[in-house]
């Protein structure tokens, strides 16, 4: 799986944890409608608070096939959509 410049990205830097679920689910829903197979969610890597919340939301979203931390940048998660 290659990430390109045109791969859709959601940058959550500076967001509060309580907004993550809404933002991530809306982003996924939009990209399902656009028929995108992969998206990036940028959460940063400092305290892992956003990372854990993003992964919790992705685990519970039925439109997500798989997700994993990017090996080249642990501050972002690659998401595979249905």
C-alpha positions as CSV (number, residue, x, y, z in Angstrom):
1,X,0.0,0.0,0.0
2,X,1.5,3.3,-1.1
3,X,0.4,6.7,0.3
4,X,0.3,9.4,-2.3
5,X,0.0,13.2,-2.0
6,X,-3.6,12.9,-3.0
7,X,-4.5,10.3,-0.4
8,X,-7.2,12.0,1.8
9,X,-6.0,13.1,5.2
10,X,-7.6,14.1,8.4
11,X,-5.3,16.1,10.7
12,X,-6.3,16.0,14.4
13,X,-3.5,18.1,15.8
14,X,-4.9,20.4,18.4
15,X,-8.2,18.6,18.6
16,X,-9.8,17.6,21.9
17,X,-10.5,13.9,22.6
18,X,-14.2,14.4,22.8
19,X,-14.3,15.6,19.2
20,X,-12.3,12.7,17.7
21,X,-15.2,10.3,17.3
22,X,-17.4,12.8,15.4
23,X,-14.5,14.0,13.2
24,X,-13.2,10.5,12.3
25,X,-16.6,9.0,11.6
26,X,-17.6,12.0,9.4
27,X,-14.3,11.8,7.5
28,X,-14.8,8.0,6.9
29,X,-18.4,8.5,5.8
30,X,-17.3,11.2,3.3
31,X,-14.6,9.0,1.9
32,X,-16.9,6.0,1.6
33,X,-19.2,8.1,-0.6
34,X,-16.2,9.3,-2.6
35,X,-15.2,5.6,-3.0
36,X,-11.7,6.1,-1.6
37,X,-10.0,2.8,-0.5
38,X,-7.4,4.3,1.8
39,X,-7.2,7.4,4.0
40,X,-4.8,8.8,6.5
41,X,-5.6,10.0,10.0
42,X,-2.8,12.2,11.5
43,X,-2.9,12.2,15.3
44,X,0.6,12.9,16.4
45,X,2.7,10.7,18.6
46,X,3.4,12.7,21.7
47,X,1.2,11.2,24.5
48,X,-0.8,8.6,22.5
49,X,-4.1,10.0,23.9
50,X,-5.4,10.9,20.4
51,X,-3.9,7.7,18.9
52,X,-5.8,5.5,21.4
53,X,-9.0,7.3,20.8
54,X,-8.7,7.2,17.0
55,X,-8.0,3.5,17.1
56,X,-11.0,2.9,19.5
57,X,-13.3,4.8,17.0
58,X,-11.9,2.9,14.0
59,X,-12.3,-0.5,15.7
60,X,-16.0,0.3,16.2
61,X,-16.7,1.7,12.7
62,X,-18.2,-1.0,10.4
63,X,-16.9,0.8,7.3
64,X,-13.3,0.1,8.3
65,X,-11.6,-3.1,7.0
66,X,-8.3,-2.5,8.7
67,X,-6.1,0.1,10.2
68,X,-2.5,0.3,11.4
69,X,0.2,2.8,12.4
70,X,2.3,4.0,9.5
71,X,5.8,2.4,9.9
72,X,7.4,5.5,8.5
73,X,5.5,7.9,10.6
74,X,4.1,6.7,13.9
75,X,2.1,9.9,14.2
76,X,-0.4,8.8,11.6
77,X,-2.7,5.8,11.0
78,X,-3.5,4.3,7.6
79,X,-7.1,3.2,7.3
80,X,-8.5,0.7,4.7
81,X,-12.1,1.3,3.9
82,X,-14.8,-1.0,2.5
